[in-house]
Amino acid sequence: MSKITDIPALAANVQAGDRRALARAITLVESGRADHREEALALLGALGTRKEALRIGLSGTPGVGKSTFIESFGLMLTDMGKRVAVLAVDPSSARSGGSILGDKTRMDHLARDPRAFIRPSPSQTQLGGVARRTREAVALCEAAGFDVVLIETVGVGQSETVVAQMADLFVLLLAPAGGDELQGVKRGIMEMADLILVNKADGDLKAQATRTCADYAGALRLLRKRARDPEGFPKALTISALEADGLQAAWDEMVALAAWRQDAGVWARTREDQASYWFSEDVRHGLLQMLQDDPNYMERLRLAEADVKSGAKTPTRAAAEVLDPIRRKLR
């Protein structure tokens, strides 16, 4: 990418729905370079008011068929005339920082659909399986006029719930399973889920999928009902992404829940809370970056780390000594 980006032209192309321009814009907001960061902020400011797409967070256990579901679900939506953006976060290597980014290969048909846009992004070891700038990528997709934005996370776990801070609906995709597997799904993510979709309800697994769905429905009834939900939510449904069965019913439930939340004012309050959350996160990250850019701080950190490794100081004591000068400056 060029050092100096023509921000007005890029903004205009994004708003015109140019997928290549959208890809360039997302690359810009994902960049860690300081000059690119300034350009990214200018671009987001230039885009102004954006349409509100339905943001759907999607998580699921490895091998559950997330890519198959997204492709089938996305194709169904584009057939309905909707424009669909998929932000698929791939796990990054903790050692090399690299990612395979194979989502377009796994969603070949959807990737060729002119009404769809698929963007794989490395998680860059970000807790929660969501790339740090995914929230800004969502805003760019909304500016480009997409009706639905699907945010696919890396997997299932307590840390995955960060996706709920950038989505209007949170969908948990699970496979037909027994009691042990049901226990393995963390309560935190169950409480976040608006819909649980039990996939692979076809062939020999259909009966087991139906039983599993009933188990999850029972588990959801045991959880405390949320004030932001209408009667019957959260709920569990069976689907077959392979046969595209149950997808329309799942979409109908999503639309009904989104409409209820908009009418009840929950939608607006949730987005306000999300904006506040990301403001705090950006301030926290900015402060950390400022410290990392300070050579004196980094030298103190290096020396303190050496003391901890040698056993000369406890981690708690060493951390306090590093942070004390900073605290004194802020007073």
Residue pairs with C-beta under 8 A, 6 or more apart in sequence:
1 24
1 27
1 28
1 31
1 36
3 35
4 39
5 28
5 39
5 43
7 39
7 42
7 43
7 46
8 46
10 21
10 24
10 25
10 28
10 43
11 43
11 46
11 47
11 143
13 20
13 21
14 21
14 22
14 25
14 43
14 47
14 140
14 143
14 144
15 47
15 143
15 144
15 145
17 83
17 144
17 145
18 144
19 117
19 144
22 117
22 140
22 141
22 144
23 119
25 43
25 140
26 119
26 121
26 137
26 140
28 36
28 39
28 40
28 43
29 40
29 43
29 44
29 133
29 136
29 137
29 140
30 121
30 131
30 133
30 137
31 37
31 40
40 136
44 136
44 139
44 140
47 139
47 140
47 143
50 139
50 142
50 143
51 142
51 145
52 142
53 85
53 138
53 141
53 142
53 146
53 147
53 148
53 149
54 147
54 148
54 149
54 168
54 169
54 254
54 258
55 138
55 149
55 151
55 166
55 167
55 168
55 169
56 148
56 149
56 150
56 151
56 167
56 168
56 169
56 170
56 171
56 254
57 151
57 153
57 163
57 164
57 166
57 167
57 169
57 170
57 171
58 66
58 69
58 70
58 150
58 151
58 152
58 153
58 163
58 171
58 173
59 129
59 152
59 153
59 155
59 156
59 160
59 163
59 170
59 171
59 172
59 173
59 189
60 66
60 69
60 155
60 156
60 172
60 173
60 174
60 199
61 155
61 156
61 173
61 174
61 175
61 185
62 155
63 175
64 173
64 174
64 175
64 199
64 200
65 173
65 175
65 199
65 200
65 241
65 242
66 152
66 173
67 88
67 103
67 106
67 107
68 106
68 199
68 241
68 242
69 173
69 197
69 199
69 239
69 241
70 86
70 88
70 107
70 110
70 150
70 152
71 106
71 107
71 108
71 109
71 110
71 241
72 241
72 242
72 244
72 247
73 150
73 241
73 247
73 250
73 251
74 84
74 86
74 107
74 110
74 113
74 116
74 150
75 109
75 110
75 113
75 116
75 244
76 244
76 247
76 248
76 251
77 84
77 147
77 148
77 251
78 84
78 110
78 113
78 115
78 116
81 115
82 115
82 147
82 148
83 115
83 116
83 117
83 145
83 146
83 147
83 148
84 110
84 113
84 115
84 116
84 117
84 146
84 147
84 148
84 149
84 150
85 116
85 117
85 118
85 119
85 141
85 144
85 146
85 148
85 149
85 150
86 103
86 107
86 110
86 116
86 117
86 118
86 119
86 149
86 150
86 152
87 119
87 121
87 134
87 137
87 138
87 141
87 149
87 150
87 151
87 152
88 103
88 118
88 119
88 120
88 121
88 152
89 120
89 121
89 122
89 123
89 129
89 130
89 131
89 134
89 151
89 152
89 153
89 154
90 99
90 100
90 101
90 102
90 103
90 120
90 121
90 122
90 123
90 154
91 99
91 123
91 129
91 154
91 155
92 98
92 99
92 122
92 123
92 124
92 125
93 99
94 125
97 122
97 124
97 125
98 122
99 120
99 122
99 123
101 120
101 121
101 122
102 120
103 118
103 120
103 152
104 111
104 118
104 120
107 118
110 116
110 118
111 118
117 141
117 144
117 146
119 137
121 131
121 133
121 134
121 137
122 131
123 129
123 130
123 131
123 154
124 131
124 132
126 132
127 159
127 162
128 153
128 159
128 160
128 161
128 162
128 163
129 153
129 154
129 155
129 157
129 159
129 160
129 162
129 163
130 151
130 153
130 162
130 163
130 166
131 137
132 285
134 151
134 166
135 166
135 278
138 149
138 151
138 166
141 149
142 149
151 163
151 166
151 167
153 160
153 163
154 160
156 172
156 185
156 186
156 189
157 186
157 189
158 186
158 188
158 189
160 189
161 188
161 189
161 192
163 170
164 170
164 192
165 274
165 277
165 278
166 274
166 278
168 258
168 261
168 267
168 270
168 271
169 194
169 195
169 254
169 257
169 258
170 192
170 193
170 194
170 195
171 193
171 194
171 195
171 196
171 197
171 250
171 254
172 185
172 189
172 190
172 192
172 193
172 195
172 196
172 197
173 197
173 199
174 185
174 196
174 197
174 198
174 199
174 212
174 216
175 181
175 198
175 199
175 200
175 212
176 198
176 200
176 201
176 205
176 208
176 209
176 211
176 212
177 212
178 212
179 215
182 212
182 215
182 216
182 219
187 223
190 196
190 219
190 220
190 223
191 223
193 234
194 229
194 233
194 234
194 254
194 257
195 233
195 234
195 235
195 236
195 237
195 250
195 253
195 254
195 257
196 213
196 216
196 220
196 234
196 235
196 236
196 237
197 236
197 237
197 238
197 239
197 246
197 250
198 209
198 212
198 213
198 216
198 236
198 237
198 238
198 239
199 209
199 239
199 240
199 241
200 209
200 240
200 241
200 242
201 209
201 210
201 213
201 238
201 239
201 240
201 245
201 246
202 209
202 240
202 242
202 243
202 245
206 238
206 240
209 238
210 238
213 236
213 237
213 238
214 236
216 236
217 235
217 236
220 234
220 235
220 236
223 234
226 234
228 261
228 264
228 266
228 270
229 257
230 256
230 257
230 260
230 264
233 257
235 253
237 246
237 249
237 250
237 253
238 246
239 245
239 246
239 247
239 249
239 250
240 246
241 247
258 267
260 266
261 267
261 270
262 268
291 297
291 298
291 326
292 298
297 322
297 326
300 321
300 322
300 325
301 322
304 313
304 318
304 319
304 321
304 322
305 318
307 313
307 318
308 314
308 315
308 318
313 321
